[in-house]
Amino acid sequence: GQNIDQPTEMTATEGAIVQINCTYQTSGFNGLFWYQQHAGEAPTFLSYNVLDGLEEKGRFSSFLSRSKGYSYLLLKELQMKDSASYLCASSGSARQLTFGSGTQLTVLP
Amino acid sequence: GAVVSQHPSRVICKSGTSVKIECRSLDFQATTMFWYRQFPKQSLMLMATSNEGSKATYEQGVEKDKFLINHASLTLSTLTVTSAHPEDSSFYICSARRQGDEQYFGPGTRLTVT
């Protein structure tokens, strides 16, 4: 089966760092994705982890621990435009994605 | 690139009618396309997996006779919502998988059934 958990909401200040956690239970695990979604728009790809460790891409980094079923997305130097929903999604044995409920991030000035 | 388009972006239809939504991969061939549905303030729910040249695989609870999926070519999949009802009003999003695991999402189609 598939089960993804992430916080519903988070708030942070412009210029700060925020970490969004995600835990998953996925049979036939084939990797963990993070997507950003603004209201009324489709998700856009942020990162993909299949091996343990940290992947850094500019202001965004993503971490995976397969043994713990745990991932996080780290956003640095927050900007107002980073206010969005962040979706954690795990890839299963058939490469289908199961999405978490999303974390609504609000960046305050 | 890896661009996926959807058409239409918005559609309003009357209850009982059918609506077709197209999903196209514009600059790559996609052997697999996925259809998702998203209700307000909820996450994406996978409806079905569409493989070119074969029948779609539907997720549990999704009626295959109501949501008809056709994946006729490596760049086009269509979703037809038959006999639409107001509860079918939702944001429908497709994605296409190129080589590897990454999925590229279309811009979504907002369906409103009156």
Interface residues (C-beta under 8 A of the other chain):
Chain A: N30 G31 F33 Y35 G40 E41 A42 P43 T44 F45 Y48 V50 L87 S91 A94 R95 Q96 L97 T98 F99 G100 S101 G102
Chain B: T32 F34 Q42 S43 L44 M45 L46 T49 F91 I93 S95 R97 D101 E102 Q103 Y104 F105 G106 P107 G108 R110
